[in-house]
Amino acid sequence: NNPPPLPPPKPKTKSAKTVVEQTEHRTLNPPPTTTMIADNFPAKAYLLITHLTETDPLVSSFSSDGASFEIYDQSVFAQKYLPQYFKHSNYGSFVRQLNLYGF
């Protein structure tokens, strides 16, 4: 005597609550932004000045034609931003590197 066969499994359906939770989850957690990686001084300096031009132009920014940049607040630039891109907060070292690369 064999037991009767089991009925086929029912397809899983999502409840409205599950769909809303998943939609809210996607809306509240946007995908991560792209991170740019720079591994040499000119590239890091470019990313730093680009960042400041967009977020803190009173500290430093590119000229309107993009051919040069200016640093308006050396202290904030050195203490707050240089360590985010370089292994130091020495403004003189940053200027020395600029000169080394012909800026």
Backbone hydrogen bonds, N-H to C=O, Kabsch-Sander energy under -0.5 kcal/mol:
donor,donor_aa,acceptor,acceptor_aa,energy
19,V,15,S,-2.0
20,V,16,A,-2.4
21,E,17,K,-2.7
22,Q,18,T,-2.5
23,T,19,V,-2.5
24,E,20,V,-3.1
25,H,21,E,-2.4
26,R,22,Q,-2.1
27,T,23,T,-2.3
28,L,24,E,-2.8
29,N,25,H,-1.5
44,K,40,N,-2.5
45,A,41,F,-3.1
46,Y,42,P,-2.3
47,L,43,A,-2.3
48,L,44,K,-2.6
49,I,45,A,-2.7
50,T,46,Y,-2.6
51,H,47,L,-2.6
52,L,48,L,-2.5
53,T,49,I,-2.6
54,E,50,T,-1.7
55,T,51,H,-2.3
56,D,52,L,-2.1
59,V,56,D,-2.2
60,S,56,D,-1.3
61,S,70,E,-1.9
63,S,68,S,-3.3
66,G,63,S,-1.4
70,E,61,S,-2.4
72,Y,59,V,-2.6
72,Y,70,E,-0.6
73,D,59,V,-1.6
77,F,73,D,-2.5
78,A,74,Q,-2.6
79,Q,75,S,-2.8
80,K,76,V,-2.5
81,Y,76,V,-1.0
81,Y,77,F,-0.8
82,L,77,F,-2.3
84,Q,81,Y,-1.2
85,Y,81,Y,-0.7
85,Y,82,L,-1.6
86,F,82,L,-3.0
91,Y,89,S,-0.8
94,F,90,N,-1.6
95,V,91,Y,-2.3
96,R,92,G,-2.4
97,Q,93,S,-2.3
98,L,94,F,-2.3
99,N,95,V,-2.5
100,L,96,R,-2.3
101,Y,97,Q,-1.9
102,G,99,N,-1.5
103,F,98,L,-2.7
